[in-house]
Amino acid sequence: MKKLTFSALFSAALFLSAGTFATAQTKTATAVNNTKVNKATTYQVDAAKSQLTWNGKKVTGEHSGTINVANGQLAVNGNKLTGGAFDIDMTSIKNTDLTDPEYNGKLVGHLKSDDFFSVEKHPKATFKITSVTPIKGAKSGQANYTVKGNLTIKGITNAVSFPATVAVNNGTATAKGVATLDRTKWDVRYGSKSFFANIGDKAINDDFTLDFNIVAKQNDLARL
């Protein structure tokens, strides 16, 4: 009986050990598979096809122009945008509404000066995505994500949020959206009634808009 009891116990121990090992293997395999599923793919921003468009209003009119994107990356999981960051070349600020070269040059020079964006001291701005939330019920062609992130201008960082239209197709990701920004949060106070109450029709609105158009492409090696 002792031999039978010992044998039975030994067999049970082997059975339990095998079961535990199998369970551990299953959990490990599941974890590995989940990691593969949840792993985001890096898309490199195509600086030549990406651009920001700005628009600022004042009492007597408005001006608009462009700023170049220098470089960056978007993180994509499947066909969903999950994160990313890119640099903005502040030295590339241009005006697109003034046709007179002299006035155009004066406006651009003023925007680059310390009255506005202090480009010589801060030639680069950055935007880093902190969260991307799908918009439920978004129709085709309309904004389908709410993008939140940290925008750094003149060395000052503020959180921003805006709706965006994001699409991922055939190794190319595009993200388009318009953010309304209060320039005074980045210490751009020139012509602001918030700081200079008696400037009359020389006042410039605190809010301006940045229209993001970001194009990023998947690295060929990442497709293998």
C-alpha positions in Angstrom: 0.0 0.0 0.0 2.8 2.4 0.8 4.3 1.8 -2.6 1.0 2.4 -4.3 0.4 5.6 -2.2 3.8 7.0 -3.0 3.4 6.1 -6.7 0.0 7.9 -6.7 1.4 11.0 -5.0 4.4 11.0 -7.4 2.1 10.8 -10.4 -0.2 13.5 -9.1 2.8 15.8 -8.6 4.0 15.2 -12.1 0.5 15.9 -13.4 0.2 19.2 -11.5 3.7 20.3 -12.5 2.8 19.6 -16.2 -0.4 21.6 -15.8 1.4 24.5 -14.2 4.0 24.6 -16.9 1.4 24.4 -19.6 -0.5 27.3 -18.0 2.7 29.4 -17.7 3.4 28.7 -21.4 -0.1 29.8 -22.4 0.2 33.0 -20.4 3.6 33.7 -21.9 2.3 33.1 -25.4 -0.7 35.3 -24.7 1.5 38.1 -23.4 3.8 37.9 -26.4 0.8 38.0 -28.8 -0.7 40.9 -27.0 2.6 42.7 -27.2 2.7 42.1 -30.9 -0.9 43.3 -31.3 -0.4 46.4 -29.2 3.0 47.4 -30.5 2.8 50.7 -32.4 4.5 51.2 -35.8 6.6 54.3 -36.3 5.8 56.5 -39.3 8.3 59.1 -40.3 6.9 62.5 -41.0 7.3 63.6 -44.6 8.5 67.2 -44.1 8.2 68.1 -47.7 4.5 67.2 -47.7 3.6 68.4 -44.2 2.9 72.0 -43.4 1.2 74.4 -40.9 -1.0 77.3 -41.9 -1.5 80.2 -39.6 -4.1 82.9 -39.4 -4.2 85.9 -37.2 -6.9 88.6 -37.0 -6.8 92.2 -35.9 -9.3 95.1 -35.7 -8.5 96.3 -39.2 -8.1 93.0 -41.0 -6.2 89.7 -40.8 -3.1 87.9 -42.1 -2.2 84.4 -42.9 0.7 82.3 -43.9 2.6 79.0 -43.5 5.3 77.4 -41.3 7.3 74.3 -42.3 7.4 71.1 -40.3 11.1 70.1 -39.8 10.8 66.4 -38.8 8.9 64.1 -36.6 7.2 60.7 -36.1 3.7 59.4 -35.7 2.9 56.2 -33.8 0.3 54.0 -35.5 -1.3 50.7 -34.2 -3.1 49.0 -37.1 -5.0 51.9 -38.7 -5.2 54.0 -35.5 -3.1 56.9 -34.5 -1.8 56.5 -31.0 0.9 59.2 -30.5 3.7 61.1 -32.1 5.8 64.3 -32.0 7.2 66.7 -34.5 9.4 69.8 -34.7 8.3 73.1 -36.3 10.8 75.3 -38.1 10.0 78.8 -36.9 12.6 80.4 -39.2 10.4 79.3 -42.1 7.4 81.6 -41.2 5.9 83.1 -44.4 3.0 85.4 -45.2 0.8 84.5 -48.1 -1.8 87.3 -48.3 0.4 90.4 -48.8 1.5 90.7 -52.5 3.7 93.8 -52.0 7.2 92.4 -51.3 8.1 95.3 -49.0 5.1 95.0 -46.7 5.3 91.2 -46.8 8.9 91.4 -45.7 8.2 93.8 -42.9 5.4 91.7 -41.6 7.5 88.5 -41.6 10.4 90.3 -40.0 8.1 91.6 -37.3 6.7 88.1 -36.6 10.2 86.8 -36.2 11.2 89.6 -33.9 11.0 89.6 -30.1 7.6 91.3 -30.3 6.2 88.0 -31.5 8.1 84.7 -31.7 11.7 85.6 -31.1 12.9 83.2 -33.8 16.6 84.0 -33.5 16.4 82.8 -29.9 13.9 80.1 -30.4 14.2 78.7 -34.0 12.3 75.5 -33.2 8.8 74.8 -31.8 7.6 71.3 -30.9 4.3 69.5 -30.6 4.1 66.2 -28.7 0.9 64.2 -28.7 -0.2 63.1 -25.2 -3.5 61.4 -26.1 -5.6 60.5 -29.1 -9.3 59.7 -28.5 -11.6 58.4 -31.3 -14.7 60.5 -31.8 -17.8 58.3 -31.7 -20.1 58.4 -34.7 -17.7 60.5 -36.8 -18.8 60.5 -40.4 -16.4 59.9 -43.3 -14.3 62.9 -44.1 -15.0 64.6 -40.8 -12.9 64.9 -37.7 -12.6 61.4 -36.2 -10.2 62.0 -33.3 -9.6 64.4 -30.5 -5.9 65.1 -30.3 -4.3 66.4 -27.1 -0.7 67.4 -26.8 1.9 69.8 -25.5 2.9 72.7 -27.8 6.2 74.4 -27.0 6.9 77.9 -28.5 9.6 80.3 -27.3 10.6 77.6 -24.7 7.1 77.8 -23.1 4.9 74.7 -23.1 1.1 74.6 -22.9 -1.4 71.9 -23.4 -3.6 72.1 -26.5 -6.6 70.1 -27.8 -8.3 70.0 -31.1 -10.4 67.7 -33.4 -8.5 66.1 -36.2 -9.2 64.0 -39.3 -6.8 61.0 -39.3 -6.4 58.4 -42.0 -4.0 55.5 -42.4 -3.8 53.8 -45.8 -1.1 51.8 -47.6 1.7 52.8 -45.4 0.8 56.5 -45.3 -0.7 58.3 -42.3 -2.3 61.8 -42.6 -3.5 64.0 -39.7 -5.3 67.3 -40.3 -6.8 69.6 -37.8 -7.2 73.2 -36.7 -6.1 74.4 -33.3 -7.2 77.7 -31.9 -4.4 79.1 -29.6 -4.2 82.0 -27.2 -0.8 83.6 -28.2 -0.4 85.3 -24.8 0.1 81.9 -23.1 3.4 81.7 -25.1 4.3 85.3 -24.0 3.4 86.8 -27.4 1.8 90.0 -26.1 2.3 92.6 -28.8 -0.9 94.5 -29.7 -2.9 92.5 -27.1 -5.8 94.3 -25.4 -5.3 91.9 -22.5 -2.1 93.8 -21.7 -2.4 97.2 -23.5 -5.9 98.5 -23.0 -5.7 101.8 -24.9 -4.4 100.6 -28.3 -7.7 101.1 -30.1 -7.8 99.9 -33.7 -4.2 98.7 -33.5 -5.3 95.7 -31.4 -4.5 92.2 -32.5 -6.6 89.3 -31.4 -5.1 87.1 -28.7 -6.4 84.0 -30.5 -4.9 82.7 -33.7 -5.3 79.5 -35.6 -2.8 76.8 -36.7 -4.1 74.4 -39.3 -2.1 71.2 -39.1 -1.5 69.1 -42.2 0.9 66.2 -41.3 1.9 63.4 -43.6 3.9 60.5 -42.4 5.1 57.3 -44.1 5.9 53.9 -42.7 9.5 52.8 -42.9 9.8 50.0 -45.6 11.7 47.8 -43.0 8.7 48.1 -40.6 6.4 46.5 -43.2 8.4 43.2 -43.3 
